[in-house]
Every structure is written in C-alpha cells, then in structure tokens.
Amino acid sequence: MFRGCCRRALRRRHCVAVIATLIAAAPASSRAEALTPQQQLAFDIYKELVEIDTTTATGDTKRAADAMAARLRAAGFAEGDVQVFSPAPRKGNLVARLRGTGARKPILLLAHTDVVPARREDWSLDPFKLIEKDGYYYGRGTSDDKHMAASFVANMIRYKQEGYRPDRDIIMALETDEEILDANAVGIQWLLKNHRDLIDAEFALNEGGGVGLKDGKAIRNSVQTTEKVSVSYRLEVKNKGGHSSLPVRDNAIYRLAEGLVRLSKFSFPHKFNETTRAYFERIAQFENEQTAADIRAILSDKPDPAAMSFTRLAANPGYNVQLRTTCVATMLGGGHAINALPQLASAGVNCRVMPGEPIEEVKATLERVLADDQIVVTQGGQPVLSAPSALHEEIMGKIEKLSQEFWPGAVVVPTMSAGATDGSYLRNAGIPTYGHSGLAGDLNDFRAHGKDERVLMKSFYDGNEYLYRLVKMLSGGG
C-alpha cells in the first residue's frame, strides 16, 4: 500500500516527507538503522566518549583524548596534525588541525571532555552508558560537553573524507579539567602557556549557548559572548571563646550571622554591557505584557528602578543575574564544641562579577555591607578577567542566516553566562570566543550537572549538522 502511494504520489518530495514521518515515529532500534553514515559516525563517537569515565576523581581524560586521536588518524590525518598532551596522570588534551590554504587566520573549535561526578544510586539508569529512551540520549556529559566534542570530531573526519580545503586552518582542541575551572592548570591554561602556537586562532567556537525550546518550538538561539567573573571570599569572625555556661553578647556566630543577613538584603546596582543590552532587547518579545514593559523600562534613557526590583524583573533569577553582580553565601562553619563559646565562625561567599567591574570594588562593597570590622574578608585566588567578545558582524551574520534555515523564527540572542567556561581563558589570551553549540533543549528541562542528564536525539543530529555547516561557512574555501 505504501509503495502504491508513492507511485501515485503527487511529487517525489511528498514521499520523502512521509518516510521521514514514519522514521520519526519508529522505535529507537528502527531509527538507529535509518541513520546516515555521517550520523552513525557521530553517534559512535558520542557513545564512545560518554562511556569513558572522565570525572576528575576517578576518570581519565587522557584515555578520551587517545581514543579521539585514533579515530582522526584512521581517517587520514597526518601524525603531526593530531597531538595528545598529558600534563599529569589521567589528564589529556587533544589538538588536531585540518589544514587550509592559509588565506586567513585559523578558527578554533574548543570542547572539554571532563564531566562532573554522577553516582549510579542517584540516577534512574547508568550514567556512564549512552542509553536511548523516549527520544532522548541519557548519560553524564551528553549535554555538557560531549555532544560538542563528538560533533567536532565527527565533522573533522567528514571534512577530511570530503577533501575539504578551507581558507583557514580548522583547529580542534579537546581539553581537560574545565569542570574544576582548570584549577591545576593542566587544561586550557597549559595549552595556552606551552603550545599557544598550536591553538592560536582569529576566534573560537565553544560551549555556552544553545537553542531554547518552548513547548517543542525553537524560540531562541543563544551566542555566549561574555561571562561573569567568578571570585570567592572567606568571611571569618574570631573570638576568645569560653564556657557555654557563661554566654556573652560578643558571640562570633551571632556577629557573622548578622552580617550575612545584611548581605542577603543587599543587591548590587544594575549595569549593562553590549551583550546584556542586546539580550534584553531581543528577549522582550517572548515575555508577557508586564514583563516586556519592564524590560523596555530598564533599557530606556531613564531606567525605572521599580521595574528591576525583586518584586518584578529581578524576581526572575535568570534575569537578575544578567542585571548585576551577585554575591551569595554558599558555605558556613563555626564553633568547636557544643559546650564552648565559638572561637571561630566562617562563611564562604561566591560572587559572580559583571565583566569590567573592578574586583577590588566588590571586596570593598562586601566589607561595607557586612558593616562589622570584626568580620574579616579574604579573597580566594585570582579571578580570570576578560573583555566580552565583540558582536562581530561576519560571525553573527552567518549564525543568523544558518539559524533561520534550521530553526525558522528563532531569534539569535547574545548572552552572558553567569556560570563559567574555558572561554574566559581564551578571551583573556586575546582569542575572541563565541559559545554556540546548536544543541536544542527545553528551556524548562536543564539537566547538565544534574540527575539523568539527557539530550533529545533529534537535537543531537541537528546540532551536529548545524555545526558542520556553520564551521564551513566561517572557514570558507571548497
């Protein structure tokens, strides 16, 4: 009957549409058989990466780097164009290069292979197996960031097989320890310090911006051009202590608690940059009438303070972090015995600072808000400061064009990440970086770092194809 339908079909493309519908409705096993050779390659690489444990404590990113290097060499990449570096045991960074004509400076494709921990008892299924279920791929790292790593590897192989020769070299770097902010400097910092020549590029594509789905429809495609600066502080109150049977009013825990209450009621002033202003300008159209009016009010020449208050715009945590620097207490400790007055009370405060805001001013603000000279504020480590990447017309224009082909009607939105990626290190080193994955996911179902992390199967393949075409558009040649 189906064959007869096609013989009588109005046009050949109608048959193709029917087949596509049947494939989409078929069980997972049938869909797997329907994958194109390019999709099958991407899936195989994805599965291999997800099923390699690359957590910091127990995993091995060197193993992941070696596995991907082996695939690239088998596809015909020269030995000198595929290099694995291991700055420490179980730590691996892979750098590969597809050579072009050299007419323009290279493009860098960056992804990290390490993942945050996932305990089997916390998950509904094995986090270190790529499992197909209900139209999703489940597994630790499926969204953060092994989908991007797998796509880059698969697409580099595809370019090689096609004999593609771009106008610029395409460099791919799969690096380690992003999830711990490269705390031991064996990931992106090590590459920048020891092999800058191998990854130097005009600009980079990285994680940080995806396609937002609402009720199954793509409404926005994000491009992360900047990140907040993460800086942490330790707050301490010391006291002589004493026996708990003889309490005094000067109690270290009380003093610290009162200071933290004052901090909880404080909010930094709002501050826009090029990215956040563009973000609010484009996001307003998706909001209800009141929220859209509030967004227009804060963007006006005379911003309405009421519009950005915590009873209106700032009540949305996602919007609040785009408006201002934030500092929040995340750890607490104090005392040493149940029957002794505390000699020490301490708290950890994590701040996410707007790009360009002086770090020393943040500490000064904390001290002023805590309003107690017995609360000593100490900064932990040196933050990575980097200027936002410019909304480059050539890059943004190509993203706009291709995005409309894949997700018609979705608005391309520049974003500032409240979290952190290794893009901050690249920007700090003078390599403009754009967080842009092409991976679509429900705006209300964000599972990265959480239980049962998953990616829509369709989104994985669409994102893979999108990145394949985008990198070609950005690198030119033929």
HELIX and SHEET records of a PDB file:
HELIX    1   1 PHE A    2  ARG A    7  1                                   6    
HELIX    2   2 ARG A   12  ALA A   25  1                                  14    
HELIX    3   3 ALA A   28  GLU A   33  1                                   6    
HELIX    4   4 PRO A   37  VAL A   50  1                                  14    
HELIX    5   5 THR A   61  ALA A   74  1                                  14    
HELIX    6   6 GLU A   79  ASP A   81  5                                   3    
HELIX    7   7 ARG A  120  ASP A  122  5                                   3    
HELIX    8   8 LYS A  146  GLU A  162  1                                  17    
HELIX    9   9 GLU A  178  ILE A  180  5                                   3    
HELIX   10  10 ILE A  188  ASN A  194  1                                   7    
HELIX   11  11 ARG A  196  ILE A  199  1                                   4    
HELIX   12  12 ALA A  252  SER A  264  1                                  13    
HELIX   13  13 GLU A  274  ILE A  283  1                                  10    
HELIX   14  14 ALA A  284  PHE A  286  5                                   3    
HELIX   15  15 GLU A  289  LEU A  299  1                                  11    
HELIX   16  16 PRO A  305  MET A  308  5                                   4    
HELIX   17  17 LEU A  313  ALA A  315  5                                   3    
HELIX   18  18 PRO A  317  LEU A  323  1                                   7    
HELIX   19  19 ILE A  359  LEU A  370  1                                  12    
HELIX   20  20 GLU A  393  PHE A  406  1                                  14    
HELIX   21  21 GLY A  423  ASN A  428  1                                   6    
HELIX   22  22 MET A  457  SER A  475  1                                  19    
SHEET    1   A 6 VAL A  82  ALA A  88  0                                        
SHEET    2   A 6 LYS A  91  LEU A  98 -1                                        
SHEET    3   A 6 ILE A 170  GLU A 175 -1                                        
SHEET    4   A 6 ILE A 107  HIS A 112  1                                        
SHEET    5   A 6 PHE A 203  ASN A 206  1                                        
SHEET    6   A 6 THR A 433  GLY A 435  1                                        
SHEET    1   B 3 ILE A 131  LYS A 133  0                                        
SHEET    2   B 3 TYR A 136  TYR A 138 -1                                        
SHEET    3   B 3 ARG A 454  LEU A 456 -1                                        
SHEET    1   C 4 VAL A 411  SER A 417  0                                        
SHEET    2   C 4 LYS A 217  GLU A 227  1                                        
SHEET    3   C 4 VAL A 211  LYS A 214 -1                                        
SHEET    4   C 4 ALA A 440  ASP A 442  1                                        
SHEET    1   D 4 THR A 326  GLY A 334  0                                        
SHEET    2   D 4 LEU A 344  VAL A 353 -1                                        
SHEET    3   D 4 VAL A 229  LYS A 238 -1                                        
SHEET    4   D 4 VAL A 376  GLY A 380 -1                                        
SHEET    1   E 2 GLY A 242  HIS A 243  0                                        
SHEET    2   E 2 ALA A 340  LEU A 341 -1                                        
END                                                                             
